[in-house]
Amino acid sequence: MAKTPKRLKAAYEGINRDTFYALDEAVKAIKSRATAKFDETIELSMNLGIDPRHADQMVRGVVELPNGTGKTVRVAVFAKGEKAAEAQAAGADVVGAEDLMEIVQGGTIDFDRCIATPDMMGLVGRLGKVLGPRGLMPNPKLGTVTMNVAEAVRAAKGGQVQFRAEKAGIVHAGVGKASFSEDALVENIKAFVDAINRAKPTGAKGTYVKKVSLSSTMGPGVKLDLASLA
């Protein structure tokens, strides 16, 4: 049996794994125990009463966190002409068309979000086997296939989070950094939970949000009292 690292063991001191913590208490506990040598990400995990294998029970969408994610996001945009210039002016890290397609096909994917104008989707579609498994395929439902590339770039860099339920019905996301204030983290978490509630699929039956937990990259996790998330 693997031993629990001393640092993590110490971090769990004072935490009851069987207790459901109010959101503000949980944030305080997790933030104070994020003691790694880097700015740890605060992560939220939600166990939903859905079966994503059924199309009418899929949970997917985007949400803009009010205080951002604290993460530097590199954005690639497939566009030409005026739209390419707009993307560059908005701060896109990589902009191109056929040339960008060739770079991606060659195995270089130096970006975290991919945006495309509708006329570029015929080109981008050829990269489905490369971008799809990485969750980078542009999608109109997520606002990443759009003519308003400048707004999409700014949203991606400004704290927009994409979410998608995994096979077990679990949705997870980084909702900030340990360096954020407690109030900022609480606001971000409530915004994310609200987005998940609004994304409740028509096919979901019974209890929708079953369990929610909060943790940091290298620290312990705690269970949240669902009533405190309202």
Protein Blocks (a to p, Z undefined) as FASTA:
>chain_A
ZZddfklmmmmgopafkbccdfklmmmmmmmmmmcfbdcdddddddddbdfkbmklcccd
ddddfklnoiacddddddehjlmmmmmmnopabdcfklmmmmmmnopacbfbdcddfklm
mmmmmmmmmmmmnopaccfklopacfklmlmmmmmmnopacddddfkopacddebdfkbc
fklmmmmmmmmmmmmmmmpcfklgcjfblbdcdddfklccddddfklmZZ
